[in-house]
Amino acid sequence: MRGKKIQDIYTKVYDARETIFSDQTGKFPTQSQQGNKYIMVMVEIDSNAIIVEPMIRAYDALVLRLKRASIVPKKHVLDNEVSEAMKDHIRDDLKFTMELVPPGCHRRNAAEVAIRNFKSHFLGVLSGTADNFPPSLWDRLLPQTEVTLNLLRQSNATPTVSAYAHLSGPFDYNKMPLAPMGCEAQIHEKTDKRGTWAYHSLDGWYLNTSPEHYRVHNWHIKSTRAERLTDTIQFKHKHITNPTLSHSDKLMNALANCKAILMGTLDSKSNQDLEELKSIVEQVENKIQHQPVPRVDNVVPTLPRVESTHTTSIPRVPTRPTVTQASNLPTNPIPQLARRSAQHRTAVRRRRLQDIPPPVHLPTQPPALSTRSRVTAAQQAPPASRTRTKSRLMQPTSSSRSKQRQANAINEVHSKKANVRRAVQKLETQIAQAMAVLDEDTGNLLNYRQLLRHPKYRDQWKVSSANEFGRLANGEGGRIKKPTNTIRFIREQDIPKDRRKDITYGSFTCSVRPEKIDEPNRTRFTAGGDKINYPGEVATPTAEMLVAKLLFNSVVSTPGAKFMTMDISNFYLMTPLLRPEYLRIKMADLPEEIIKEYWLRKLVNTKGFVFVEVTKGMYGLP
């Protein structure tokens, strides 16, 4: 009796929770280029999506992203440690119902599990980056890391789709192709951007795919240290990450199959491996047959050259050759050169004949079996390792000795250069420490910030710092006679938008100069030249060594000539720049009289930085 085909349909009701959980990770080991140290992780329960943002106004950015995905949460569960301002913002501005987890019970916060999963995923991404990938770009990898993580998570409200699809819809791999984050690549330089003789590509690292373009990627350029969008790239990971099966792997697999054959457990799928092993063996045999045999000098047993007077009854090689056989040498006169060479050979043969072992009495046998090699073989075994040819080959040749001498000479030169480099670095360190500020009580070297906060030294070093800024700016309290107007304090809004990515930092160097009677405590404010991206020439052309030698030789060879040299003081300083550079300084690093003199409290931004415009040459510029 046939059963009736029935299609059963099951339904499940899911109550939308409309709840979010959030927490922040621990401090990242490296501060990013944008100043980020922490990551805020938020979990939306209905979609089961994990969204992340670096900790600079991260909370508002995460809530805005949820609203753009048409998800408006009503409840927010977060950790017990939260400020009152944050509570007011959640309750009053966002109109969320706020709930705090019990103190010390972090497992009640679903974001803790999300942080663990996200960290495992992000560590896997970081471990796959290139060896020379800058660690300070870690926050630029977060967007694509979030995408790949949510593609692997299942939605709670709609289990048939991923968490990413619940938030943003189906993922289009044609529009947003994914590539290994942090890998090296060649970025094509468009014709309207490069010079006539410029290279057609630039070196960079892959950051993420652009969700606003079609098949466009975001890159970090090595030379400019800036990000760029491009659609024409060449990934370098293709040449190093494709797995291949080596010959040793094939050989081991074939040996395992041989064992399986002997045990009778081999299946039909392993015949291909045996065929591959057979082809490997044939290739090796062909290489061995076609490989030329190395040429080795034939060293034959050396005997005195005598006239052939023996008959067939006498063996070609006597059973016990003696030195007296040399008496049969011809009496014809020998040239002087030939006589010397013959004497030399005779002396060598005498030394060699002394090493011949005593004769061995063998039974009557043909002459061919009574040769020296056959006699030695009867006494010693194996002869292959004791022949003269083998012993001669084991000795170092003249070419190998010359190569060894060259290698030793190169190593000696490198060792001398390394010693000189270490000596120069040690000398520079000693000079810097000699002029650094030493705390007489503790014996520790103090830097600029420590000096400004030290109760014993802060007064005198605040004056020194104020004098330095007075010299660079427009004076200070009438103490600076000739200010240079090198820098000018400005607001952050006054910096052009295209130059804000080139803002560098300022550093301080403090030293004690006893020879400077008027001001022995010297503070030097320098610009961070490693962060400046200047497109023009930054070097000063100098004369070639040949021109200098000609000048010196002309002076030395001219009777009664006089020669004078001059040192230009502050050669680069106060030179007008073709374009200004911009620095930022912490408000806490400035002395109080400079803050009052230049009204800096009106110029400081919300992060506590004061910005400086550099219009003339100063220390630290490239």
C-alpha positions as CSV (number, residue, x, y, z in Angstrom):
1,M,0.0,0.0,0.0
2,R,1.5,3.3,-1.1
3,G,1.7,6.2,1.3
4,K,0.5,9.6,0.4
5,K,3.2,12.2,-0.2
6,I,2.7,15.1,2.3
7,Q,4.7,18.3,2.6
8,D,4.9,19.4,6.1
9,I,5.6,23.1,6.9
10,Y,6.9,24.1,10.3
11,T,6.8,27.7,11.6
12,K,8.7,29.4,14.4
13,V,7.9,32.7,16.0
14,Y,10.8,34.8,16.9
15,D,10.3,37.8,19.2
16,A,12.5,40.6,18.2
17,R,14.5,41.8,21.1
18,E,15.6,45.1,19.7
19,T,18.6,45.0,22.1
20,I,22.2,45.9,21.7
21,F,25.2,45.0,23.9
22,S,28.5,47.0,23.8
23,D,31.9,47.0,25.4
24,Q,35.4,47.9,24.5
25,T,38.5,45.8,24.1
26,G,41.8,46.2,25.9
27,K,44.5,48.6,24.8
28,F,46.0,47.6,21.4
29,P,49.8,47.1,21.6
30,T,50.4,49.7,18.9
31,Q,48.8,53.2,18.5
32,S,47.4,53.7,15.0
33,Q,48.4,56.6,12.8
34,Q,45.0,58.2,13.5
35,G,45.6,58.0,17.3
36,N,43.4,55.0,18.1
37,K,44.3,52.6,20.9
38,Y,40.9,50.9,21.7
39,I,38.1,49.3,19.8
40,M,34.4,49.4,20.7
41,V,32.5,46.2,19.9
42,M,28.7,46.2,19.7
43,V,26.4,43.2,19.2
44,E,22.9,43.5,17.7
45,I,21.0,40.5,19.0
46,D,18.4,40.1,16.3
47,S,20.9,40.1,13.4
48,N,23.7,38.5,15.6
49,A,26.0,41.0,13.8
50,I,29.2,42.2,15.4
51,I,30.1,45.8,14.4
52,V,33.3,47.5,15.5
53,E,34.7,51.1,15.4
54,P,38.0,52.6,16.7
55,M,37.5,54.5,19.9
56,I,37.1,58.1,18.6
57,R,33.4,58.9,18.8
58,A,32.7,55.2,18.2
59,Y,29.4,54.9,20.0
60,D,27.5,57.5,17.9
61,A,29.1,56.0,14.7
62,L,27.8,52.5,15.6
63,V,24.3,53.7,16.4
64,L,24.2,55.6,13.1
65,R,25.2,52.5,11.2
66,L,22.3,50.6,12.8
67,K,19.9,53.3,11.9
68,R,21.0,53.3,8.3
69,A,20.3,49.5,8.2
70,S,16.7,50.3,9.4
71,I,17.5,48.8,12.9
72,V,16.4,51.0,15.8
73,P,17.2,49.4,19.1
74,K,15.2,50.1,22.2
75,K,17.4,48.7,24.9
76,H,21.1,48.9,25.5
77,V,23.0,46.7,27.9
78,L,26.5,47.7,28.8
79,D,29.2,47.3,31.4
80,N,28.8,48.6,34.9
81,E,31.7,51.1,34.5
82,V,30.1,54.0,32.5
83,S,30.2,57.7,33.1
84,E,27.2,59.8,33.9
85,A,27.6,61.8,30.7
86,M,27.3,58.6,28.8
87,K,24.2,57.5,30.7
88,D,22.5,60.9,30.0
89,H,23.4,60.6,26.3
90,I,21.8,57.1,26.0
91,R,18.7,58.0,28.0
92,D,18.0,61.6,26.8
93,D,19.5,61.9,23.3
94,L,19.0,58.4,22.0
95,K,15.9,57.5,24.0
96,F,17.2,54.0,24.8
97,T,16.4,51.9,27.8
98,M,19.7,51.4,29.6
99,E,20.6,48.4,31.6
100,L,23.9,47.8,33.5
101,V,25.3,44.3,34.2
102,P,26.0,43.5,37.9
103,P,29.4,44.5,39.2
104,G,32.0,41.9,38.5
105,C,29.6,39.7,36.4
106,H,30.9,40.4,33.0
107,R,29.4,37.2,31.5
108,R,26.0,38.9,31.6
109,N,27.2,41.2,28.8
110,A,26.9,39.4,25.4
111,A,29.6,41.8,24.1
112,E,32.2,39.9,26.1
113,V,31.7,36.8,23.9
114,A,31.6,39.0,20.8
115,I,35.0,40.5,21.8
116,R,36.5,37.1,22.2
117,N,35.3,36.0,18.7
118,F,36.3,39.2,17.1
119,K,39.8,39.2,18.6
120,S,40.3,35.6,17.4
121,H,39.2,36.6,13.9
122,F,41.3,39.9,13.9
123,L,44.4,38.1,15.1
124,G,44.1,35.7,12.2
125,V,43.9,38.7,9.8
126,L,47.0,40.3,11.4
127,S,49.0,37.1,11.2
128,G,48.4,36.9,7.5
129,T,49.7,40.4,6.7
130,A,53.0,41.0,5.0
131,D,56.2,41.0,7.1
132,N,56.8,44.7,6.3
133,F,53.1,45.8,6.9
134,P,53.1,48.8,9.3
135,P,51.5,47.8,12.6
136,S,50.2,51.4,13.0
137,L,47.7,50.7,10.1
138,W,45.7,48.1,12.1
139,D,42.6,50.2,12.4
140,R,42.3,50.5,8.6
141,L,41.8,46.7,8.5
142,L,38.7,46.8,10.7
143,P,36.0,47.5,7.9
144,Q,36.8,44.4,5.9
145,T,37.5,42.3,9.0
146,E,33.9,43.1,10.2
147,V,32.5,42.2,6.8
148,T,34.3,38.8,6.7
149,L,33.3,38.1,10.3
150,N,29.6,38.8,9.8
151,L,29.6,36.7,6.6
152,L,30.4,33.7,8.8
153,R,27.8,34.4,11.4
154,Q,24.1,33.3,11.3
155,S,21.3,35.7,11.9
156,N,19.1,35.0,14.9
157,A,15.9,36.4,13.5
158,T,16.4,34.9,10.0
159,P,18.6,31.8,10.3
160,T,18.8,31.2,6.5
161,V,20.9,34.4,5.9
162,S,24.1,35.7,7.4
163,A,24.4,38.5,9.9
164,Y,25.9,40.7,7.1
165,A,22.9,40.0,4.9
166,H,20.5,40.9,7.7
167,L,22.2,44.3,8.1
168,S,23.2,45.2,4.5
169,G,21.5,42.8,2.2
170,P,23.2,40.0,0.1
171,F,26.9,40.4,-0.4
172,D,27.9,41.1,-4.0
173,Y,31.3,39.5,-4.6
174,N,31.4,41.0,-8.1
175,K,31.1,44.5,-6.8
176,M,33.2,44.1,-3.6
177,P,35.9,41.4,-4.3
178,L,37.8,40.4,-1.2
179,A,41.6,40.1,-1.1
180,P,44.0,39.2,1.7
181,M,44.3,42.2,4.0
182,G,47.8,43.6,4.5
183,C,49.4,41.9,1.5
184,E,51.8,43.7,-0.8
185,A,50.8,44.7,-4.2
186,Q,51.6,47.0,-7.2
187,I,49.2,49.8,-7.7
188,H,48.9,51.2,-11.2
189,E,49.7,54.9,-11.6
190,K,47.3,56.6,-14.1
191,T,48.9,58.5,-17.0
192,D,47.6,61.9,-15.9
193,K,49.2,61.5,-12.5
194,R,52.7,60.2,-13.3
195,G,55.6,61.9,-14.9
196,T,57.0,61.3,-18.3
197,W,59.8,59.0,-17.1
198,A,58.0,57.8,-13.9
199,Y,57.3,54.2,-13.2
200,H,53.9,52.9,-14.0
201,S,53.2,51.3,-10.6
202,L,53.7,52.1,-6.9
203,D,54.3,49.8,-4.0
204,G,51.6,49.5,-1.3
205,W,49.6,47.4,1.0
206,Y,46.0,46.3,0.6
207,L,43.6,47.6,3.3
208,N,40.0,46.9,2.3
209,T,37.5,46.8,-0.5
210,S,35.5,50.0,-1.2
211,P,31.7,49.6,-0.6
212,E,31.0,52.8,-2.5
213,H,32.6,51.8,-5.8
214,Y,32.5,48.9,-8.2
215,R,35.5,46.6,-7.9
216,V,37.7,49.3,-6.3
217,H,40.2,48.7,-3.5
218,N,41.6,50.9,-0.9
219,W,45.4,50.9,-0.6
220,H,48.2,52.5,1.5
221,I,51.0,53.8,-0.6
222,K,54.6,53.2,0.8
223,S,56.2,56.3,-0.8
224,T,53.5,58.9,0.1
225,R,52.2,57.2,3.3
226,A,48.7,58.0,2.2
227,E,45.6,56.0,1.1
228,R,44.4,55.7,-2.4
229,L,41.5,54.1,-4.3
230,T,42.4,52.1,-7.4
231,D,40.9,49.5,-9.7
232,T,44.1,48.3,-11.4
233,I,46.4,46.3,-9.1
234,Q,48.7,43.3,-9.1
235,F,48.7,41.2,-6.0
236,K,52.0,39.7,-4.9
237,H,50.4,37.1,-2.7
238,K,49.6,34.9,-5.7
239,H,53.3,34.1,-6.1
240,I,53.8,32.9,-2.6
241,T,50.6,31.5,-1.1
242,N,49.4,29.0,-3.7
243,P,50.1,25.5,-2.1
244,T,52.0,23.0,-4.2
245,L,52.7,19.3,-3.8
246,S,56.5,18.7,-3.6
247,H,58.3,15.6,-4.9
248,S,59.0,14.5,-1.4
249,D,55.3,14.6,-0.6
250,K,54.5,12.5,-3.6
251,L,57.3,10.1,-2.7
252,M,56.1,9.6,0.9
253,N,52.6,9.0,-0.4
254,A,53.8,6.5,-2.9
255,L,55.8,4.6,-0.2
256,A,52.6,4.5,2.0
257,N,50.8,3.0,-1.0
258,C,53.5,0.4,-1.4
259,K,53.0,-0.6,2.2
260,A,49.3,-0.8,1.5
261,I,49.9,-3.1,-1.5
262,L,52.0,-5.5,0.6
263,M,49.2,-5.5,3.2
264,G,46.5,-5.9,0.6
265,T,44.6,-2.7,1.6
266,L,45.3,-0.5,-1.5
267,D,42.4,0.9,-3.3
268,S,42.2,1.9,-7.0
269,K,42.6,5.6,-6.3
270,S,46.3,5.2,-5.4
271,N,47.4,3.9,-8.8
272,Q,47.9,7.5,-10.0
273,D,50.4,8.1,-7.1
274,L,52.3,5.0,-8.2
275,E,52.5,6.3,-11.8
276,E,53.8,9.6,-10.5
277,L,56.4,7.8,-8.4
278,K,57.5,5.8,-11.5
279,S,57.8,9.0,-13.6
280,I,59.9,10.6,-10.8
281,V,62.2,7.6,-10.8
282,E,62.6,7.7,-14.6
283,Q,63.4,11.4,-14.6
284,V,66.1,10.9,-12.0
285,E,67.6,8.0,-14.0
286,N,67.6,10.2,-17.1
287,K,69.4,13.0,-15.3
288,I,72.0,10.6,-13.9
289,Q,72.6,9.0,-17.3
290,H,73.0,12.4,-19.1
291,Q,75.0,14.0,-16.3
292,P,78.7,14.2,-17.3
293,V,81.2,12.4,-15.1
294,P,83.5,14.8,-13.3
295,R,87.0,14.9,-14.6
296,V,89.5,13.6,-12.0
297,D,93.2,13.5,-12.4
298,N,94.4,10.0,-12.9
299,V,97.0,9.2,-10.4
300,V,98.8,6.0,-11.5
301,P,101.3,4.2,-9.3
302,T,104.6,6.0,-9.8
303,L,107.6,3.9,-10.6
304,P,111.0,4.8,-11.9
305,R,111.1,5.1,-15.7
306,V,113.4,2.5,-17.0
307,E,114.0,1.1,-20.3
308,S,111.8,-1.8,-21.3
309,T,114.3,-4.7,-21.1
310,H,112.1,-7.3,-19.4
311,T,110.8,-10.3,-21.1
312,T,107.4,-11.9,-21.0
313,S,108.5,-14.1,-18.1
314,I,109.1,-11.1,-15.9
315,P,105.9,-9.4,-14.4
316,R,105.2,-5.8,-15.6
317,V,105.2,-4.7,-11.9
318,P,107.6,-6.3,-9.6
319,T,106.2,-7.9,-6.4
320,R,108.6,-5.8,-4.3
321,P,110.0,-2.8,-6.1
322,T,113.1,-1.3,-4.6
323,V,115.0,1.8,-5.1
324,T,117.9,0.0,-6.8
325,Q,115.9,-0.3,-9.9
326,A,116.8,3.3,-10.7
327,S,120.3,2.1,-11.6
328,N,119.0,1.1,-15.0
329,L,118.6,4.7,-16.0
330,P,120.0,5.6,-19.5
331,T,123.5,7.1,-19.6
332,N,122.7,9.6,-22.3
333,P,123.3,13.2,-21.4
334,I,120.2,15.0,-20.1
335,P,119.5,18.7,-20.4
336,Q,119.8,20.8,-17.3
337,L,116.0,21.4,-17.0
338,A,115.2,17.8,-17.6
339,R,117.9,16.6,-15.1
340,R,116.3,18.8,-12.4
341,S,112.8,17.5,-13.0
342,A,114.1,13.9,-13.1
343,Q,115.9,14.4,-9.8
344,H,112.7,15.9,-8.3
345,R,110.6,13.0,-9.5
346,T,113.1,10.5,-8.1
347,A,113.0,12.1,-4.7
348,V,109.3,12.0,-4.6
349,R,109.3,8.4,-5.7
350,R,111.7,7.5,-3.0
351,R,109.5,9.0,-0.3
352,R,106.5,7.1,-1.8
353,L,108.3,3.8,-2.1
354,Q,109.2,4.0,1.6
355,D,105.5,3.9,2.4
356,I,104.9,0.6,0.5
357,P,104.1,-2.3,2.8
358,P,106.3,-5.4,2.9
359,P,105.7,-8.0,0.2
360,V,103.0,-10.6,0.5
361,H,103.8,-14.1,-0.6
362,L,101.1,-15.2,-2.9
363,P,100.7,-18.5,-4.6
364,T,101.7,-18.9,-8.2
365,Q,99.3,-16.9,-10.4
366,P,99.2,-14.9,-13.6
367,P,101.1,-11.6,-13.6
368,A,97.9,-9.5,-13.8
369,L,96.9,-10.8,-10.4
370,S,100.2,-9.8,-8.8
371,T,99.9,-6.1,-9.4
372,R,100.3,-3.6,-6.5
373,S,96.6,-2.9,-6.4
374,R,95.6,-6.6,-6.1
375,V,98.2,-7.1,-3.4
376,T,97.0,-4.2,-1.4
377,A,93.4,-5.3,-1.8
378,A,94.3,-8.6,-0.3
379,Q,95.6,-6.8,2.8
380,Q,93.2,-3.9,3.2
381,A,89.5,-3.5,2.7
382,P,87.8,-1.5,1.3
383,P,90.4,0.0,-1.0
384,A,88.1,2.7,-2.4
385,S,88.7,5.0,0.5
386,R,92.5,4.5,0.7
387,T,93.5,5.0,-2.9
388,R,95.8,7.9,-3.8
389,T,93.2,9.5,-6.0
390,K,90.7,9.6,-3.1
391,S,93.2,11.0,-0.7
392,R,94.2,13.6,-3.2
393,L,90.6,14.6,-3.8
394,M,90.0,15.0,-0.1
395,Q,92.7,17.6,0.2
396,P,91.7,21.3,-0.4
397,T,92.5,22.5,-3.9
398,S,94.1,25.8,-4.7
399,S,90.8,27.2,-6.0
400,S,89.0,26.3,-2.8
401,R,91.8,27.8,-0.7
402,S,91.6,31.1,-2.7
403,K,87.9,31.3,-2.3
404,Q,88.2,30.7,1.4
405,R,90.8,33.5,1.6
406,Q,88.5,35.8,-0.3
407,A,85.6,35.0,2.1
408,N,87.8,35.6,5.1
409,A,88.9,38.9,3.7
410,I,85.3,40.0,3.1
411,N,84.2,38.9,6.6
412,E,87.1,40.9,8.0
413,V,86.1,44.0,6.2
414,H,82.5,43.7,7.3
415,S,83.7,43.1,10.9
416,K,85.8,46.2,10.8
417,K,82.9,48.3,9.4
418,A,80.6,47.0,12.1
419,N,83.2,47.8,14.8
420,V,83.6,51.4,13.4
421,R,79.8,51.8,13.3
422,R,79.4,50.6,16.9
423,A,82.2,52.9,18.0
424,V,80.5,55.9,16.3
425,Q,77.2,55.1,17.9
426,K,78.8,54.7,21.3
427,L,80.5,58.1,20.9
428,E,77.3,59.8,19.8
429,T,75.5,58.3,22.8
430,Q,78.2,59.5,25.2
431,I,78.1,63.0,23.7
432,A,74.3,63.1,24.0
433,Q,74.5,61.9,27.6
434,A,77.2,64.3,28.5
435,M,75.1,67.3,27.5
436,A,71.8,65.8,28.8
437,V,70.3,67.1,32.0
438,L,71.3,64.9,35.0
439,D,69.4,64.9,38.2
440,E,72.0,65.3,40.9
441,D,69.9,63.6,43.6
442,T,68.9,60.4,41.7
443,G,71.5,60.3,38.9
444,N,68.8,59.9,36.2
445,L,68.7,61.7,32.9
446,L,65.6,63.9,32.6
447,N,63.8,64.7,29.4
448,Y,61.8,67.9,28.6
449,R,58.5,66.9,30.2
450,Q,60.2,65.6,33.3
451,L,62.0,68.9,33.7
452,L,58.8,70.9,33.4
453,R,57.3,68.9,36.2
454,H,60.3,68.6,38.5
455,P,60.0,70.9,41.5
456,K,63.8,71.6,41.5
457,Y,64.3,72.4,37.8
458,R,61.0,73.4,36.4
459,D,61.4,77.2,36.9
460,Q,64.7,77.5,35.0
461,W,63.6,75.1,32.2
462,K,60.3,76.9,31.7
463,V,62.3,80.1,31.1
464,S,64.5,78.2,28.7
465,S,61.5,76.7,26.8
466,A,59.9,80.2,26.6
467,N,63.0,81.7,25.2
468,E,63.2,79.0,22.5
469,F,59.6,79.7,21.4
470,G,60.3,83.4,21.6
471,R,63.2,83.0,19.2
472,L,61.1,81.0,16.8
473,A,58.0,83.1,17.1
474,N,57.7,86.9,17.7
475,G,59.6,87.2,21.0
476,E,58.7,86.7,24.6
477,G,58.5,89.3,27.4
478,G,61.1,91.6,25.8
479,R,64.0,89.1,26.5
480,I,64.5,88.1,22.8
481,K,66.2,90.9,20.9
482,K,65.9,89.5,17.3
483,P,63.0,87.0,17.0
484,T,63.0,85.1,13.7
485,N,59.3,84.8,13.0
486,T,59.9,81.2,11.9
487,I,56.6,79.8,13.4
488,R,53.1,81.2,13.9
489,F,50.4,79.7,16.2
490,I,47.2,79.1,14.3
491,R,43.9,77.3,14.8
492,E,43.3,73.8,13.4
493,Q,40.6,75.2,11.0
494,D,43.2,77.5,9.4
495,I,45.1,74.6,8.0
496,P,44.2,73.8,4.4
497,K,42.2,70.6,4.0
498,D,44.7,69.1,1.5
499,R,47.5,69.6,4.0
500,R,46.0,68.2,7.1
501,K,47.3,64.7,6.3
502,D,50.8,66.1,6.4
503,I,50.6,67.5,9.9
504,T,53.7,66.4,11.9
505,Y,54.7,66.5,15.5
506,G,57.2,68.6,17.4
507,S,59.9,67.3,19.7
508,F,62.1,68.9,22.4
509,T,65.8,68.4,23.2
510,C,67.3,69.7,26.4
511,S,71.0,70.0,27.1
512,V,73.3,71.8,29.5
513,R,75.9,74.0,27.7
514,P,78.3,75.5,30.3
515,E,80.2,77.5,27.6
516,K,77.0,79.5,26.9
517,I,77.3,82.1,29.7
518,D,74.1,84.0,28.9
519,E,71.9,80.9,28.8
520,P,73.6,77.6,29.8
521,N,70.2,75.7,29.8
522,R,69.3,75.2,26.2
523,T,65.9,73.9,24.9
524,R,65.7,73.0,21.2
525,F,62.3,72.7,19.5
526,T,62.5,70.6,16.3
527,A,60.0,69.4,13.7
528,G,59.3,65.7,13.1
529,G,60.8,65.4,9.6
530,D,59.9,61.8,9.2
531,K,56.2,62.7,8.8
532,I,56.7,65.5,6.3
533,N,55.8,64.7,2.7
534,Y,57.5,67.4,0.6
535,P,57.4,66.9,-3.1
536,G,60.3,69.1,-4.1
537,E,64.1,68.9,-3.6
538,V,65.2,68.9,0.1
539,A,69.0,68.5,-0.4
540,T,71.6,71.2,-1.1
541,P,73.8,70.5,-4.1
542,T,77.5,70.3,-3.2
543,A,80.7,70.1,-5.2
544,E,82.1,66.8,-6.3
545,M,85.1,65.2,-4.7
546,L,87.1,65.7,-7.9
547,V,86.5,69.5,-7.8
548,A,87.7,69.6,-4.1
549,K,90.8,67.6,-4.9
550,L,91.6,69.9,-7.8
551,L,91.3,72.9,-5.5
552,F,93.5,71.4,-2.8
553,N,96.1,70.3,-5.3
554,S,96.2,73.8,-6.9
555,V,96.8,75.4,-3.5
556,V,99.5,72.9,-2.5
557,S,101.3,73.2,-5.8
558,T,101.3,77.0,-5.9
559,P,104.3,78.6,-4.1
560,G,103.3,81.1,-1.5
561,A,99.5,80.4,-1.9
562,K,97.2,81.1,0.9
563,F,94.0,79.3,1.6
564,M,91.0,80.2,3.8
565,T,87.8,78.3,4.6
566,M,84.5,79.7,6.1
567,D,81.8,78.0,8.1
568,I,78.3,79.4,7.4
569,S,76.4,79.5,10.6
570,N,72.7,78.6,10.6
571,F,72.9,77.8,6.9
572,Y,69.3,76.3,6.7
573,L,67.7,78.3,9.5
574,M,65.4,81.2,8.7
575,T,65.4,80.3,5.0
576,P,61.9,81.1,3.5
577,L,60.0,78.0,2.6
578,L,58.2,77.7,-0.7
579,R,55.2,76.2,1.1
580,P,54.5,76.2,4.9
581,E,54.7,73.1,7.0
582,Y,52.3,72.4,10.0
583,L,53.1,71.0,13.4
584,R,51.0,70.2,16.4
585,I,52.0,70.5,20.1
586,K,50.4,69.3,23.3
587,M,49.2,72.3,25.3
588,A,50.7,70.7,28.4
589,D,54.2,70.9,26.8
590,L,54.1,74.7,26.5
591,P,55.2,77.1,29.3
592,E,52.6,79.3,30.9
593,E,54.1,82.6,29.8
594,I,54.0,81.5,26.1
595,I,50.3,80.5,26.5
596,K,49.5,83.9,27.9
597,E,51.7,85.8,25.5
598,Y,50.1,84.3,22.4
599,W,46.6,83.7,23.7
600,L,46.9,80.0,23.0
601,R,43.8,79.0,25.1
602,K,41.7,80.4,22.3
603,L,43.6,78.3,19.7
604,V,43.7,74.9,21.4
605,N,41.4,72.2,19.9
606,T,39.2,69.8,21.8
607,K,42.0,67.2,22.0
608,G,44.4,69.6,23.7
609,F,46.6,70.3,20.7
610,V,48.0,73.7,19.5
611,F,48.9,73.9,15.8
612,V,51.9,75.8,14.4
613,E,52.6,77.0,10.9
614,V,56.3,76.9,9.9
615,T,57.2,79.4,7.2
616,K,61.0,79.4,7.5
617,G,63.7,76.8,7.9
618,M,64.1,75.3,11.4
619,Y,65.7,72.2,12.9
620,G,64.1,68.9,12.0
621,L,62.9,69.8,8.5
622,P,64.0,67.4,5.8
